[in-house]
Amino acid sequence: MSDNLVKLEKITKHFGGVTALDGVSFSIRQGEVHAVVGENGAGKSTLMKILAGVHQQDSGRILLRGEPVMIRDPLSARRQGISIVFQELNLFPHLTVAANIFANRELVSWSGLLDERSMYGATQQVFGTMGIQISPRCKVDKLSVGERQLVEIARTLQQHSDMIIMDEPNSALTEHESERLFEIVRRLRDRGITIIYVSHRLEEVFVIADRISVIRDGRYQGTWRTADTTMSQIVQAMIGRNIQETFPQRAPVSSAALVLDVRNLRPIPETGPISFQLHAGEILGFVGLEGSGVEDIFRSLFGLMDFTSGEIIYNAQQQDIHSPRDAVRRGWALIPANRHEQGLMMDWSIRKNTTLVILDQLISRLGLIDEAADRSAAAGYARQLNIVTDSLEKKVVQLSGGNQQKVVLAKWLATNPKVLMLNDPTRGVDIGAKWEIYQLCSQLAQQGIAILFTSSELEETLGLCDRILVLHKGQLIQEFQHGQATKTDAVYWMSGGTNVGTNGR
């Protein structure tokens, strides 16, 4: 008898003229953690929604425990033991934890009244099997993101699911919450529950998964035992090319014109004084622990916060920067860390977002927006940045994370910036989109644009930047040239150079 819980046979799905899945076939075993990976837009989420009953395939079939099944809706999926935990959590914040776990399945007493006592007890029992401590009486809006995700998982267990689909479950968790999530996933696997783990974070996939299946451009690329493969093999399968080196190689910047000279800058009394210089065509990186002052520097330079003292010299002239408008007028641009809240109008189209900052350049003689010029500008940047879409009128909320970030980049590249500040530009994007952003940074630097760069992934800053400045508690304490520092060296100085014994110190 086969140990496969689910077998997918030639699953195909179209949305209008777009083929989201094209003949996908592979199997998922009982009691394994099976990772499904691929670039944003590859089709993995569509496939999971078909398994969860949100969508139905156009052709192909699903075998569950060896028998063909039709999963017509989410209720049908749950009845067959399949549940999904979406990336965007689906909870009622004003209700208690127990009320959320039993939503639409409330227990009632013999008198027909809500049996809260039994629901609290059942909730406590399922938490016990997961090894977590959350009060069933607590309101969900009082919980952290990680705790809310555990409530979602508990709800699937209370529904007696045999298979739980986790869609990007680690996207908003702290390191401690991630470790707790991994431990719970292992507990569930050991109990014979099958976990389908959808993620673009390959580091966590190799930690938690037993097997890995890859989807690329809607097509199945293969399944590998985690123990028998490498991250580079999976990356090659995901993006269809062999990246010998993750970061592009560039000639070192030499004798370039001085663009920005920051002298004794104090964004806030606790940060600074900070002094540094930035040259044309240079990528200057900043690293530091949270609260070190890196964020303050970027915000001050772009006019999002006033600095208490210091000078900003741009092209040999002192500048007064009091607002983002002041910064934009000087040819500066900022890619913010939070694209949803600070970088995009999520309900607007790709076109409107791309040309938002340059509308004054698209005015016709009649004083109206030149629609043809507007569309042409947006289309040009969509091609340049390889924004995957079937229409420039599509709302950015409908795009993948990588394509949303490309729209943010397009919006600011449209201003023809001379100084570009990149604050965590690859946060929440897949490996393929990351690689494209690295290539873009290199191309922009070669065109003479001066770039300030920081990232929550230390390897990015070390691999991409010509120089790296290290901040600790608001002070600039170390500088490295490209290739001089390892990750261990950087962490040593980010911690204040006090971790005796690190790297031989």
N, C-alpha and C positions, 0 to 999 in steps of 0.2 A: 504493500500500500504506500502511496506517495506521501511524503511529509509536507507537501505543499499545501498551505492554507488557501492561497489565492493564485490563480493562473490567468494571466492576461493574454488574449489571443487576437492579434492584429487590430488593436483598438485605434480607431480613426475618428477625429472630431474636427469639424469645420465651423468657423464663425464668419458668416458671409463668405467673402472670397479668400479668407485666410485659413490655411490649414494649420491648426494648433497641434494635432497629433496625427501621425502618418504610419499606421500599421505597427503600433508598439506591442511587443510580445515579451514577457518575462514572468517569472514565478517568484512568489514570496513564501517563505517557509514558516511553519508553525513555530512560535517561540523564539524568533530571531529579531534583532534590531537591523532593519534593512533600510539603508540610506538611499534616497533618490536625489541625485544632484544634477545640476545643469545651470547654465547661465540664466539670468532673468529673461523671461520670454521663451525659454526652451520648450515649455509645455508641461513641466512637472506638476505645477499647481492645477492645471486643467485635468491631468490624469488623476490626481488625488480627489478632485471634486467629482469626477465620474465614479470613483470608488465609494465616495461618501453620499452619492445620490443627488448632489447639487446640479450636475449636468448628466446627460445621457449620451453615450457614444452614438455616432452615426452608423458605424459598422464595427464588426468584431464582437467578441463575446468575453464574458467574465465567468470563470469557474471558481466556485467557492466550495471548499472541501470536496472537490472532484465533481461537483454538479453545476451545470449552467444556471446562472441566476440573472434576473433583470432587476437592477437597483433603480427604482423609479423615482425615489425622493429620499430625503434624509431620514424620514421615519422608517422607510423600508430598509435602509442601511442599518439603522440601529436595531431593528428587529432581527437582522441577520448577524448582529454582533460586531458591526463596524461603526466606529465613532471617529470624529475629527476634532482636533483642537486647532482652530485657525490662529494665524499670526495676530490678527486683530481680534482680541478677546471678546466673547459674546456673553457678557454678564450684565445683571441688573444692579447697578452700584448702590441703589437705595435700599435693596433687600439684604437679608442676612445671608451668610454663607449657606446655611441649610436650605433656605428658600430657593437659592440659585441652583443648588444641586438637585432639588426636586421640582424645578420649574416645569410646569405642564404635566407633572406626575405626582402631584401632592398627595400625601397620605391623609386619610380622613378616619375619624373614629366611628364607632357604631351609631353615634348620634348624628353623623353627617358633618360634624365640625372638623376643622383642620387639626390634625394630630401632630402638633409641633414637637411634642416630647419624643415621639417615635422618629421623626425626621432628624432631630438633634442627635438621638442615639445612633441612628444608622450612619449619619455623617461622621460622628466620632469614630465609629467602627471602621469606615473606609479610610479615614485619616490614619488610624492605627496600622492598617495594612501597608500604608505608604511610608510609615515612620515619620510623620510630621505632626506638628502641634499648632493647630489653628482652631480658634473657638468657633463652633457652629453658629453661635449667636452674634458673632461680629458682623457689622455691616461691611459689604464688599468695598465700599469707597474708602474704608480705613486701612485696606491692605496694600502692600507694595505690589508692583507689577509681577514680581516673581511669585508672590503668594496667590495672586489672582490666577496665574497660570496653573498653579497646583490645584486650585479649586476646579478649574476646567477639567483637569485630568481626573480628579476625584469624581466629577460628575459622570465621566465616561465609564469609570470603574463601577459606579453604583448602578449604571445601566447594564452591567454584566457584559461588557464588550470583550470580544476575543481579539480584536485588532484595533489599535489606536493609531490614527494618523496625526503626526505632529508637524505642522506647517511652520517652518522657521521659528521653532520654540525658544531659541536662545537670542533673538534679535535685540531684546531690550533688557536683558538680565545682567546683574552684577556678577563678578567672578564667583562670589560665595553662592549666589542663587543658581548659577550654572552648575557648580559642583553638586549642589543638592538635587537639581534636575537630573543630572547624569546618574546619581545614585538611585533615584526613584525609577528611572528607565531600566537600570540593571535589575532592580527588585521585580519589576513587572515582567521582564524577560524570564527571570528565574522561575516565575510562577506560570510560565507557559504562554503569556500574552505576547502577541506579535506587535511590534512597534515599527511603523513606517516613519522614518525620520527625514523630513525634507529640509534641506539646508544648502546654502552656498558657502558656508564656512567649513572648508575642508579640514582645518585643524581639529575641530570638534567632531567631525564625522569619523576621522581616524581614531579618535578616542573612544567613541561610543558604539560604532556600527560593527556588525558581524560581516555584512556584505554591502557592496555599493553598486547601484545601477545608475547609469549615466544616460540622460536624455539630451540630445542636441538638435535644435531646429525641428522639434516635433518628432524626431526619429530616435529609436532605441540604439545605443552604441555598444552596450555590453554590460555584464555583471561580473564583479570581481570579489573574491574573498579579501577582506581588508588585510589579513595577515600575509597575503601573497602578492600585494601590489604596492605601489608607491604613490605619493602625492603627485609627482610629475607625470606619471602615467594617466592618472585620473584627470589632471588639468588638460593634458593633450586630448583626451577623449571628449572633454567638455567643450573645448574651444576649437578643435579641429586643426591645431597647429602645434608644433613643438617649440616651446619657448626655452631656448638654451639659457638665456639670462632674463630674469624678470624685469630688470630695470634697463632702459636704453643706455648705451654707452655714448658719452659726449666728451669732446675735447675740453680740458680745463679752461676756465675763463681766465684770460690774461690781458692786462693792459686795457680793459674795457672802461668806458666812461663811467664816472661816479654819478649815480642817479639820485640816491637817497642817502642823506647823512643825518642820522638821529643822534642827538647829543643830550645826555643827562635827562632822559625822559622819565618822568614819574607819572604814570597813569593814575595811581592812587598813592597815598602816603606809604603804604606797605610794599609797593613795587617800585624798584629802581634805586638810584638812577641807572638807566639803561642807555648804553651808547653802542651803535653799530653802523656800518656802511653797507650799501647795496649797490652793485654795479649792473650795467646793462647786460642782459643775457645770463645773469647769475640766478641760481636757485639757492636761496638762503633758508636753511631750516632752523626751526626752534623746537627744542624738546624740554620737557619738564613735567613733574608730577602735577596732578590736579591742584589748582590753587597756587602754582608757582609764579604766575604772572604772564604766561604766554598769551592767554585769552585777552588780558587787559591791553597788551601791546597792540594786537590786531584791532581791537575795538577803538582804541585811541587814535590810531593812524587813519581809520576810516570815519572818524567823527561821530562814532556811536557813544563815546563818553569823553568828557573834557579831561585833559591831563593837567596835573597840578603844577608842573614845572617842566622845563626842558625846551629844546629847539628841534624843529623838523626842517631840514634844509633839502629842498628838491630842485635839482638842476641849478645848484648854486644860489638859490633864493630861499629865504626863510618863508615858511608857510604858516598861516593860521587856519587850522582845521577845526571847525566847530560843529559840522554836520556832515552826513554822507553826501549831501549836495556839493559841499566844498570839495570833498575828495573826488567825486566824479568829475567835476569841472577841471580838475588838474590831471585827469587821465588815470585815476586809480580805481580799482575794482576789488570787491571782496566776495569770495564764495563762502557763505556762512556754513557753520557746522550742522545746523538744523534746517535742511532745505524745505521741509513742510511748513514750518512756522515763519522762517525768515527769508527763504529764497524764492518761493513760488506762490502764485495764486492758484491753488489746487483745482478750483472749479473753472478756471480759464483754460483756453485752448493753448496748444503748443505755440501757435503763431502769436497770440496776444502776449504770452509770457516772454517770448524771444525778443519782441520789439518794444516791450514796455518802457525801457529806459531811453530808447532813441526815438520816441514818437515825434519829438520836436524836429528831427531831421527828415521826417517823412510827410511833412505838411506840403500840400499842393499850393498853387498860386491862389486858389480860392479860399485858403485857410482851413481846408479839410484834410483828413488823413488820406494820403495817396495809397489806395487799397492795393494797386498793382505793385508799388514799391514795397509795401508792407509784406505782401505774400512772397515777393522775390527775396527779400532779406531773410525772412524766416526759413524759406526753402534752402537758401544757400548754406546757412549754418546747420540745418538739419542734415544736409549732405556731408558737410565738413566733419561733423561730429558723429556721423553714422547713427542718428536717432532712428530707432526702429518704430515705424508707425505706418498705418495705411492712410492717414490724413493729418494734415497740419491743424485741422479743426478739432481733433480729438482732445478731450480734457486731459491735463497732465495727471490727474488723480487716477486715470485708467492705465497709466504707463508703469512699467517696471521701475524699481529703484534706480537701476543704472541709467535708464533713459530719462528719468526725472532729473537726475544729476547732470546729464548732458544738456538738458534744457536750461538749467541754472547757468552752466558754463556758456551756453550759446547767448543767453541774455547779456552777460557781461562782456563776452568777446565782441559783441555787436557794438560796444562803446569804443572799440579800438584802444584798449588800455595800454599804458606804458608801465604801470606798476600793478601787478596782480597778486592779491593776497588769497591764499588757499588754506582755509581752515577745515581740516579733516575732509578733503574732497572725495575720498573713496568710501566714506562711512555708509554701510548698508548696501553696497553694490557688489555684484558677483566678480569672479576672478577675471572674466573676459573684459568687463567694463573697466575694472581696475587697470588692466594692462593698457587699454586704449587711453585712459587718463594719464598714465605715465608717459606714453608716447606723445600725447598732446603737450604735456609740460615741457618735454624735451624740444619739441618743435617750436613752441612759443619762445623758449629761451634762445634757440638758435636764431629766431627773428629779432632778437634784441630786447624782448620784454623782460623786465626785472621781476622776479617772483619771490614772495615770502611764503613759506610753506610750514605747516605743522600738521601732525596726524596722531590719532590715538594708537596707530600701529607703528611702533618705533622702527621696525624694519624698513618701512616706506621712507621715512625721513633720512635714515642712514644710507639707503640705496639710491635715492633720487637726487639728493642735495649736494651742491658743490662745497658748501660749508655748513656746519651745524653749531648753533649756539645753545648752551645748556643753562637753563635757569633753575634756581633753587631758592624757594621762599622769597621771590621777588628780586633776586640778585643774579646777574650774569656771572657765572663762576668758571666756565670753561668754553673753549672753542676747538673744534676739530675740522680739519680738511677732509674732503671725501676720501674714504678708504682708510683713514687713520684710526677710526674707533670701531670696536665691536659692540654688539648689543650689551655685553657685560660692562664694557667701559662706560657706555652712555648711562646705564642704570646706576652704576657706582656714583657718577657725578650728579645725576638727577636726585639721588638720595643725599646729596651734600658732601660726597666724598668721605663718608664716615663709616662705610661698611668694611671694616678692617678684614682683610683676608680675601676680598673679591679680586680675582685676577692677579693674585700674587701680592696685593697691597697689604 
